């Protein structure tokens, strides 16, 4: 079986021989292999999907899961095709739905937080907007422990087009970017940590990031939901949606996640169900530990098989009362 670096090198070689037109054929092969290779883990995904879509038959749920893996692999291949996008061809391959919302928010001059859930190809969203001329920033892992080819594939194109910040840097840049009226892409569906907000997501309690609403409350910046649909042939549709929370606390985050649920149910092939599976497993691990570890890696390392069980749903009131663990 390929190691991670070898797999990236293998796919890199394949994509160098593949044009935009042939990319969907390669996507089909990789998604078939991913579905087949997932084996028992597919049962976990199907268990969640059966709860989210109770009226769909088992056979149709399998079709839906295969469609999701196809979109997932489109997004993965996007990493390798991203270097081919330039100012002279990007408009041919990306559509901006409700673009006026983005332009109006930027025109206010108070900065904009783009709330980008795990949906379609969120990694290409900031690259595409940067090539289109938008002043955008993003926070990324350094991939310090990853093979060089993985690090280069995930970071080189982004750093070419816009500012990429890292979690260990002084967060002052965030406030400076907002003060300049720039865009910052942030992931509300990422690990929430001890300061996170507990919300319901597709029927299970998950620990969501409180950062978007805390930043909006302290700076007065605009909030926009942005989703990048990964379409056949290395094409994209970025859709914008207003988010004007009534509350800037866990109630606002809960409203945001209800909007994400609508997106997931309207576009089930594009929603990244892997994120729901991981957040659910983290919740069960946290419930077992009786507290919230500081780092996501610690939660991952302490997980057991039962934490993955889609029928093992922690009580919302119990987990929402848990505090950070002192380790």
C-alpha positions in Angstrom: 0.0 0.0 0.0 1.2 3.5 -0.8 2.6 5.7 2.0 1.2 9.2 2.0 4.1 10.8 0.2 4.3 8.0 -2.4 0.5 8.4 -3.1 0.8 12.1 -3.6 3.8 11.5 -6.0 1.8 8.9 -7.9 -1.3 11.2 -8.3 1.0 14.1 -9.2 2.4 12.1 -12.0 -1.0 11.1 -13.2 -2.3 14.6 -13.2 0.7 15.8 -15.2 -0.6 13.5 -18.0 -4.2 14.6 -17.6 -5.9 17.7 -18.9 -9.0 19.4 -17.5 -11.3 17.4 -19.9 -9.9 14.1 -18.7 -9.9 14.9 -15.0 -13.3 13.5 -14.3 -12.3 10.1 -15.7 -9.4 10.1 -13.2 -11.8 11.2 -10.5 -14.0 8.2 -11.2 -11.1 5.8 -10.8 -9.9 7.4 -7.6 -13.4 7.6 -6.0 -14.0 3.9 -6.9 -10.8 3.0 -5.2 -11.5 5.2 -2.2 -15.0 3.7 -1.7 -13.7 0.1 -2.1 -10.7 0.8 0.2 -12.9 2.3 2.9 -14.5 -1.0 3.6 -15.9 -1.2 7.2 -15.6 2.6 7.6 -18.3 3.0 4.9 -20.7 1.5 7.5 -20.1 4.4 9.8 -20.8 6.9 7.0 -24.0 5.0 6.0 -25.2 5.0 9.6 -25.0 8.8 9.7 -26.6 9.2 6.3 -29.4 6.9 7.3 -30.2 9.3 10.2 -29.9 12.4 8.2 -32.0 11.1 5.3 -34.5 8.7 6.9 -36.6 8.3 3.8 -33.9 7.0 1.5 -33.4 3.3 0.9 -30.2 1.5 1.8 -29.2 1.1 -1.8 -29.8 4.8 -2.6 -27.7 5.7 0.5 -24.8 3.7 -1.0 -25.2 5.6 -4.3 -25.2 8.9 -2.3 -22.0 7.9 -0.5 -20.3 7.0 -3.8 -21.3 10.4 -5.2 -19.8 12.0 -2.1 -16.5 10.1 -2.6 -16.5 11.3 -6.2 -16.8 15.0 -5.1 -14.2 14.3 -2.3 -11.7 13.0 -4.9 -12.4 16.0 -7.2 -11.4 18.2 -4.4 -8.3 16.1 -3.8 -7.3 16.3 -7.5 -7.9 20.1 -7.3 -4.7 20.3 -5.2 -2.7 19.1 -8.2 -4.6 21.1 -10.9 -4.5 24.3 -8.8 -1.2 25.4 -10.3 -2.8 25.7 -13.8 -5.1 28.5 -12.8 -4.1 32.0 -13.8 -5.8 35.3 -14.3 -6.4 34.6 -18.0 -8.3 31.3 -17.5 -9.9 31.4 -14.0 -13.1 33.2 -15.1 -13.7 30.3 -17.6 -13.7 27.7 -14.8 -15.4 29.4 -11.8 -18.8 30.9 -11.4 -19.6 33.2 -8.5 -23.2 32.9 -7.3 -24.5 36.0 -5.5 -21.2 37.7 -6.1 -22.8 41.0 -5.3 -23.0 40.0 -1.6 -19.3 39.7 -1.5 -18.7 43.0 -3.3 -21.2 44.8 -1.1 -19.6 43.4 2.1 -16.2 44.4 1.0 -17.4 47.9 0.0 -18.5 48.5 3.6 -14.8 48.5 4.5 -15.1 46.7 7.9 -13.5 43.5 6.8 -15.3 40.2 5.9 -15.0 36.8 7.5 -15.9 34.1 4.9 -17.4 31.2 6.8 -16.5 28.2 4.7 -17.8 24.8 5.9 -16.3 21.5 4.9 -18.2 21.4 1.6 -17.1 20.7 -2.0 -13.6 22.0 -2.4 -13.0 24.6 0.4 -9.2 24.5 -0.3 -9.6 25.9 -3.8 -12.0 28.7 -2.7 -9.4 31.1 -1.4 -7.0 30.4 -4.3 -9.7 31.1 -6.8 -10.8 34.3 -5.1 -7.2 35.5 -4.8 -6.6 34.9 -8.6 -9.8 36.8 -9.3 -8.2 39.8 -7.4 -9.8 39.6 -4.0 -7.6 40.4 -1.0 -7.9 37.2 1.0 -6.1 35.5 4.0 -6.3 32.0 5.4 -4.9 30.1 8.4 -3.3 26.7 7.5 -1.4 23.9 9.1 2.3 24.0 8.4 2.2 20.2 7.7 5.4 20.0 9.6 5.3 16.2 10.0 4.2 15.6 6.4 6.4 14.5 3.5 7.8 17.4 1.5 5.6 16.6 -1.5 2.5 16.8 0.7 3.6 20.1 2.2 4.4 21.5 -1.3 1.2 20.3 -2.8 -1.0 21.8 -0.1 0.8 25.1 0.4 2.8 26.2 -2.6 0.0 27.5 -4.8 -1.8 29.2 -1.9 1.4 31.1 -0.8 1.9 32.2 -4.4 -1.4 34.0 -4.6 -2.2 35.3 -1.1 -1.2 35.5 2.6 -1.2 32.2 4.4 -0.9 32.4 8.2 -0.2 29.6 10.7 -1.7 28.8 14.1 1.5 29.4 16.0 1.8 33.0 14.7 0.8 36.1 16.5 -2.9 36.6 15.7 -2.4 40.4 15.4 -2.5 40.0 11.6 -6.2 39.0 11.8 -7.2 42.4 13.3 -4.9 44.2 10.9 -6.5 42.4 7.9 -10.0 43.2 9.1 -9.0 46.9 9.7 -7.8 47.0 6.1 -11.2 45.7 5.0 -9.8 42.4 3.6 -11.3 38.9 3.4 -10.4 36.1 5.9 -11.4 32.6 5.1 -12.2 30.6 8.3 -13.6 27.1 8.9 -16.5 27.1 11.4 -16.8 23.3 11.1 -13.3 22.7 12.3 -12.2 21.6 15.8 -13.7 23.9 18.4 -11.4 23.2 21.4 -12.1 24.1 25.0 -13.4 27.6 24.0 -15.8 26.1 21.4 -19.6 26.2 21.3 -21.6 23.0 21.6 -24.2 22.8 18.8 -26.4 20.1 17.2 -25.2 19.0 13.7 -27.3 16.6 11.8 -28.7 15.1 15.0 -25.5 14.8 17.0 -23.8 17.2 19.4 -20.5 18.6 18.1 -18.0 21.1 19.4 -17.9 24.0 17.0 -15.4 26.9 16.7 -16.5 30.0 18.6 -13.9 32.1 16.8 -16.1 33.5 13.9 -18.7 35.1 16.2 -16.1 36.2 18.8 -14.2 38.0 16.0 -17.4 39.5 14.5 -18.5 40.8 17.9 -15.1 42.4 18.7 -14.4 43.9 15.3 -17.8 44.6 13.7 -16.8 42.8 10.5 -19.3 41.3 8.1 -20.0 37.5 8.1 -20.7 35.7 4.8 -21.2 32.0 4.2 -19.2 30.8 1.2 -19.4 27.3 -0.4 -17.3 26.1 -3.3 -19.1 23.4 -5.3 -16.6 21.0 -6.9 -18.0 20.4 -10.4 -16.9 17.9 -13.2 -14.0 19.0 -15.4 -12.1 21.0 -12.7 -14.8 23.6 -12.6 -16.3 25.4 -9.5 -19.3 27.3 -8.4 -18.7 29.5 -5.3 -22.0 30.5 -3.7 -22.3 33.3 -1.1 -25.0 33.7 1.5 -25.5 36.4 4.2 -25.2 35.5 7.8 -26.4 38.2 10.2 -26.6 36.5 13.6 -29.0 37.9 16.2 -26.7 36.5 19.0 -22.9 36.4 19.1 -22.6 33.4 21.4 -23.5 29.7 21.2 -27.0 30.6 20.0 -25.5 32.3 16.9 -23.2 29.3 16.2 -26.2 27.0 16.5 -28.1 29.2 13.9 -25.0 28.9 11.6 -25.0 25.2 11.9 -28.7 25.0 11.1 -27.9 26.8 7.8 -25.1 24.3 7.2 -27.6 21.5 7.7 -29.8 23.0 5.0 -26.8 23.1 2.6 -25.9 19.5 3.4 -29.5 18.3 2.8 -29.8 20.4 -0.4 -26.4 19.3 -1.8 -25.7 15.9 -0.1 -23.0 15.0 -2.6 -21.0 18.2 -1.9 -21.3 18.2 1.9 -18.1 16.7 3.5 -19.6 13.9 5.6 -16.1 13.0 6.7 -16.2 16.1 8.9 -19.5 15.0 10.6 -18.0 11.5 11.2 -14.9 13.0 12.8 -16.7 15.6 14.9 -19.2 12.9 16.1 -16.3 10.6 17.1 -14.6 13.5 18.9 -17.7 14.2 20.9 -18.0 10.6 22.1 -14.3 10.6 23.1 -14.7 13.8 25.0 -17.8 12.4 26.8 -15.8 9.3 27.8 -12.9 11.4 29.0 -15.2 13.7 31.0 -13.6 16.9 29.6 -12.2 18.7 26.5 -8.5 18.2 25.8 -6.7 21.2 24.5 -5.5 19.7 21.2 -7.4 17.8 18.6 -4.6 15.4 18.1 -5.0 14.3 21.7 -8.7 13.6 21.2 -7.8 11.5 18.1 -5.1 9.5 19.9 -7.5 8.6 22.8 -10.4 7.5 20.6 -11.6 3.9 20.7 -13.7 1.9 18.2 -17.0 2.5 20.0 -16.5 6.3 19.6 -17.0 5.8 15.9 -20.4 4.0 16.2 -23.0 6.2 14.5 -25.6 4.9 16.9 -23.6 6.0 19.9 -24.9 9.6 20.3 -23.8 11.5 23.4 -26.4 13.4 25.4 -26.2 17.1 24.5 -26.9 18.5 28.0 -24.2 16.2 29.4 -21.4 17.1 27.0 -22.3 20.8 26.8 -21.5 21.1 30.5 -17.9 19.7 30.1 -14.9 21.9 30.6 -11.3 21.8 29.4 -9.1 19.1 30.8 -5.9 20.2 32.6 -3.2 17.9 31.3 
